[in-house]
Amino acid sequence: MTQSQTVGYQVDGPVATITLQRPEAANAQNARMIDELDACVRRAGDDPAVRVVILTGAGKHFCAGHDLKELLAGEEHWAAMRATPEGKLAHEETMYWDRLLRIRDLPKITIAAVAGTCAAAGLALACMCDLIVAADDARFSNPVLRMSGAGVELLVEPWELGVRRAKEFLFCARTLTAHEAERAGLVNRVVPRAELEATAREMAEAAALVPPVTARAVKDTLNHTLDLMGQRAAWRYHFMVHQFVSNTAEALARAEARRAGGMDAVRAEQRGDRPDADPAGG
């Protein structure tokens, strides 16, 4: 296994496994992880021996979303850029939009193996994969609307859940269990936690039997079908809406409250608490 600070990479036969490795932070995506994940995705894409990529998380959780501590601190290079609207756009276009679409468009078959928390940007990340297998303890959520965000940068929910379910999921901050997610079509299969790794590997080996040229061509056709249905255009529209919403007066006031209150303020917003001290009011 190749080990970086935040992401592990291992090739076994035709299968590459990419592992998010910040278990102490529920594998929240900081800038280093996003960079290292992107490097691993490129590496798998360039390796002719790799036919299938498994994306998973170390520890109890798949991914809790973006690392809000790093963003709130505003000290890391990309986080500091967010001080201006144009800097925020550049950050999110490079680190979120470009990196997620690279996974979605990778010419190899991809499988997300999800356990525990799969929230917000973590959910978007899983949904970039072709297949999702979930442990029976997996939980899927996106409470960002309560924080004056417009979901996350790529609004995957209408495509994964259908519009009616997506509205309830987002507006009511629903958390879906693994079995609920399977019934809604968000995941392909639910297995006991102890069987997650083996099941993902079994799926990968089955998919690896497809000749690479066929896998690439059919995946491209399926993604092209989604694009003809408007997926990429809808994602881009929402991405720009997200830029507007995140720079409104209410969003900026809430962001300032988060910086003052730290992660306690973030968690209160996610729960739906409305403290009197919140300058956004309402």
Secondary structure, DSSP 8 states (H G I E B T S, - for coil): -EE-SSEEEEEETTEEEEEE--GGGTT-B-HHHHHHHHHHHHHHHH-TT--EEEEEESTT-SB-SB-HHHHHHT-SHHHHHTTSHHHHHHHHIIIIIIHHHHHHT-SSEEEEEE-SEEETHHHHHHHTSSEEEEETT-EEE-GGGGGT--S-SS--HHHHH-HHHHHHHHHTT-EEEHHHHHHHTS-SEEE-GGGHHHHHHHHHHHHTTS-HHHHHHHHHHHHHHHHHTTHHHHHHHHHHHHHHHTTSHHHHHHHHHHHHHHHHHHHHHHHT---TT-TT--
